[in-house]
Amino acid sequence: MGTVPVGRKKRADAASGPQTFRSPTAMVIWWVWLLFAAANLIDIAVQGRDHLSLVAAAILVLATGVAYVTAQRPRIIADTSGLTVVNPLRDHHVGWARVSQVDLVDLLRVHIDLGQNRTKVVYSWAVHYSRRRKMIAEGKARRQAARGGRRSSFGTFGLESWGTSTRRDPGYAVASSQTASAAEAEAERIARILGEYATAARAESVWAEGTVDIAGADHQTEAAITPADDARVADWSEPLTSKWNQRALLALLIPALILLIVALV
């Protein structure tokens, strides 16, 4: 019982520093829109002189707020204490030992143990997943590879004289499938990493609790638990906390109010 569990080695990866997972596509959309909106606002400031220009500027600011909360904000933060899911308007934080499962549907899901046989599912807007797109890409790759195999079984019969364009490398289909399902593969990798962190924390929490129970019988085992270990276990057992993000709400409400005032004046 005094041996450090294997899970501690897994959890050491999270202890090296917070890891942030977010959609690269969403970040590209955010920066492209930000540049577009800034360029148009500058143009309106220089040339716009009428009421319609004010309305257009207010709409651009509101759209930028929407882009901020839907593209720039969503992320998943994994640190030593637990998991934080940042969604467009709400932030969720829970200790690792409370995470019972991480899986994928259309979005990444975090299953959280609330105690007393109750579970809550938190969806993350930062990780998207399409089983249909992945199945289509894999099916297309298999069909392309099968066609390539059938062609090669009949021999070339002089097709080489027509140039390389008449010959398709079966590996091309595999590469195409990998490219098409890259987002799905990344989503699966993120779910696997978070699941490993949660499993490791639960295992180490159980080990720590078992070590404390027999501490009076074995002084060597008692020394295996340190105050730092107790603090970590306490952090991992933190219940789910969810709160509205004030900055995200203001990013939508203030531009909407400005647009309403400009439209009515």
C-alpha positions in Angstrom: 0.0 0.0 0.0 3.0 2.3 0.5 4.0 2.1 -3.2 3.3 5.1 -5.4 0.7 4.1 -8.0 1.4 4.1 -11.7 -1.3 6.8 -12.1 1.0 9.4 -10.5 3.3 9.1 -13.5 0.4 9.8 -15.8 -0.7 12.8 -13.8 2.8 14.2 -13.8 2.2 15.3 -17.3 -0.5 17.7 -16.2 1.7 18.8 -13.3 4.3 20.2 -15.7 2.0 23.1 -16.4 -1.5 24.0 -17.5 -2.4 22.6 -20.9 -4.9 24.5 -23.1 -6.9 22.8 -25.8 -8.8 24.8 -28.3 -9.9 24.7 -32.0 -7.3 26.1 -34.4 -10.0 26.7 -37.0 -12.0 28.9 -34.5 -8.9 30.9 -33.8 -8.3 31.5 -37.5 -11.9 32.6 -37.9 -11.5 35.0 -34.9 -8.4 36.7 -36.2 -9.7 36.9 -39.8 -12.9 38.5 -38.6 -11.1 40.9 -36.2 -8.9 42.2 -39.1 -12.0 42.5 -41.3 -14.0 44.3 -38.7 -11.1 46.7 -37.8 -10.6 47.5 -41.5 -14.3 48.3 -42.0 -14.6 50.3 -38.8 -11.6 52.5 -39.9 -13.2 52.9 -43.3 -16.5 54.0 -41.7 -14.7 56.4 -39.4 -12.9 58.0 -42.3 -15.8 58.1 -44.9 -19.0 57.6 -43.0 -21.0 60.7 -42.2 -24.6 59.5 -42.1 -26.9 57.5 -39.8 -26.5 54.3 -41.9 -22.8 54.3 -41.2 -23.4 54.4 -37.5 -25.8 51.5 -37.7 -23.2 49.5 -39.8 -20.5 50.3 -37.3 -22.8 49.1 -34.4 -23.6 45.9 -36.3 -19.8 45.2 -36.8 -19.1 45.7 -33.1 -22.0 43.4 -32.1 -20.8 40.7 -34.6 -17.3 41.1 -33.2 -18.7 40.4 -29.7 -20.4 37.3 -31.1 -17.2 36.1 -32.7 -15.3 36.7 -29.4 -17.6 34.5 -27.3 -18.1 31.7 -29.9 -14.6 31.5 -31.5 -12.1 33.1 -29.2 -13.3 32.1 -25.8 -14.1 28.3 -25.9 -11.2 26.2 -24.6 -10.3 23.5 -22.2 -7.7 24.1 -19.5 -6.1 21.1 -17.8 -3.9 21.9 -14.8 -2.7 20.2 -11.6 -5.9 20.7 -9.7 -8.6 19.9 -12.2 -10.3 20.6 -15.5 -11.8 23.9 -16.6 -14.2 24.0 -19.5 -14.6 27.6 -20.9 -17.7 27.9 -23.1 -19.1 31.0 -24.8 -20.9 32.4 -21.8 -20.2 30.0 -18.9 -17.1 28.6 -17.2 -17.0 25.2 -15.5 -14.3 23.9 -13.2 -14.1 20.5 -11.5 -11.4 18.5 -9.7 -9.9 15.6 -11.6 -11.2 12.9 -9.2 -14.7 14.1 -9.9 -14.4 13.4 -13.7 -15.8 10.0 -14.3 -15.6 9.9 -18.1 -14.6 12.0 -21.1 -16.1 11.1 -24.4 -17.2 12.5 -27.8 -20.5 13.0 -29.5 -20.9 16.2 -31.7 -18.9 17.9 -28.9 -16.5 16.7 -26.3 -18.4 15.7 -23.1 -17.2 15.6 -19.5 -19.1 13.4 -17.2 -18.9 14.7 -13.6 -19.7 12.7 -10.5 -21.9 14.9 -8.2 -22.1 12.3 -5.5 -25.2 10.3 -4.3 -25.3 8.5 -7.7 -25.8 11.7 -9.6 -23.9 12.7 -12.7 -23.8 15.9 -14.7 -22.6 16.2 -18.3 -20.7 19.3 -19.4 -20.3 19.9 -23.1 -17.2 21.7 -24.4 -17.6 24.1 -27.4 -13.8 24.0 -28.0 -13.7 20.4 -29.3 -16.0 19.4 -32.2 -16.3 15.8 -33.5 -18.2 14.3 -36.4 -18.5 10.5 -36.6 -20.3 10.8 -39.9 -17.4 12.8 -41.5 -14.9 10.4 -40.2 -16.8 7.3 -41.4 -17.2 8.9 -44.9 -13.5 9.6 -45.1 -12.5 6.2 -44.0 -15.0 4.5 -46.4 -13.7 6.6 -49.3 -10.2 5.6 -48.4 -11.1 1.9 -48.4 -12.8 2.2 -51.7 -9.9 4.0 -53.3 -7.4 1.5 -51.9 -9.5 -1.4 -53.2 -9.7 0.1 -56.7 -6.0 0.6 -56.7 -5.4 -3.0 -55.7 -7.7 -4.3 -58.5 -5.9 -2.2 -61.1 -2.5 -3.5 -60.0 -3.7 -7.1 -60.2 -4.4 -6.7 -63.9 -0.9 -5.4 -64.6 0.1 -2.3 -66.5 -0.4 -3.5 -70.1 1.5 -0.5 -71.4 -0.3 2.1 -69.3 3.1 3.5 -68.2 3.5 5.0 -71.7 0.6 7.3 -71.0 2.5 8.9 -68.0 2.1 8.8 -64.3 -1.4 10.5 -64.4 -3.0 7.2 -65.2 -1.7 5.4 -62.1 -3.0 6.2 -58.7 -0.9 5.2 -55.6 -3.2 3.4 -53.1 -1.4 5.3 -50.4 -2.9 8.5 -51.8 -6.4 7.4 -50.5 -5.0 6.8 -47.0 -3.3 10.2 -46.9 -6.6 11.8 -48.1 -8.5 10.1 -45.4 -6.0 11.1 -42.7 -6.3 14.8 -43.9 -10.1 14.7 -43.9 -10.4 13.2 -40.4 -7.5 15.2 -38.9 -10.0 17.2 -36.7 -11.6 14.0 -35.5 -8.2 12.4 -34.7 -7.2 15.5 -32.7 -10.5 15.4 -30.8 -10.0 11.7 -30.0 -6.4 12.6 -28.8 -7.7 15.3 -26.5 -10.4 13.1 -25.0 -7.9 10.3 -24.4 -5.4 12.7 -22.6 -8.1 14.2 -20.4 -9.5 10.7 -19.6 -6.0 9.5 -18.6 -5.5 12.5 -16.3 -8.9 11.8 -14.6 -8.3 8.1 -14.3 -4.8 8.7 -12.8 -6.2 11.2 -10.3 -8.9 8.9 -9.2 -6.5 6.0 -8.7 -4.1 8.2 -6.7 -6.9 9.6 -4.6 -8.0 6.0 -3.7 -4.4 5.1 -2.9 -4.0 8.1 -0.7 -7.2 7.4 1.2 -6.2 3.8 1.7 -2.8 4.8 2.9 -4.3 7.1 5.6 -6.6 4.4 6.8 -3.7 2.1 7.8 -1.3 4.8 8.9 -1.6 3.8 12.5 -0.5 0.3 11.8 2.6 1.1 9.7 4.8 4.2 10.2 6.6 3.7 6.9 3.2 3.8 5.1 2.2 6.9 7.1 5.3 8.7 5.8 4.3 8.0 2.2 1.6 10.7 2.5 2.9 14.3 2.7 1.0 17.5 3.2 1.5 18.3 -0.5 -0.2 15.0 -1.3 -3.1 15.8 0.9 -3.5 19.3 -0.7 -3.5 17.7 -4.2 -6.1 15.1 -3.3 -8.3 17.9 -1.8 -8.0 19.9 -5.0 -8.9 16.8 -7.1 -12.0 16.3 -5.0 -13.3 19.8 -5.7 -17.0 19.7 -6.7 -18.2 21.2 -10.0 -18.6 25.0 -10.0 -20.3 26.8 -12.9 -20.6 30.5 -13.3 -21.5 33.1 -16.0 -18.6 35.0 -17.4 -19.1 38.7 -16.9 -16.7 39.7 -19.7 -18.5 37.5 -22.2 -21.9 38.8 -21.2 -20.7 42.4 -21.6 -19.2 41.7 -25.0 -22.7 40.9 -26.2 -24.9 43.2 -24.1 -23.0 46.5 -24.6 -22.8 46.3 -28.4 -26.5 45.1 -28.5 -27.5 48.1 -26.4 -25.5 50.5 -28.6 -27.1 49.0 -31.7 -30.5 49.5 -30.2 -29.9 53.1 -29.3 -28.4 53.9 -32.7 -31.3 52.2 -34.6 -33.9 54.1 -32.6 -32.3 57.5 -32.7 
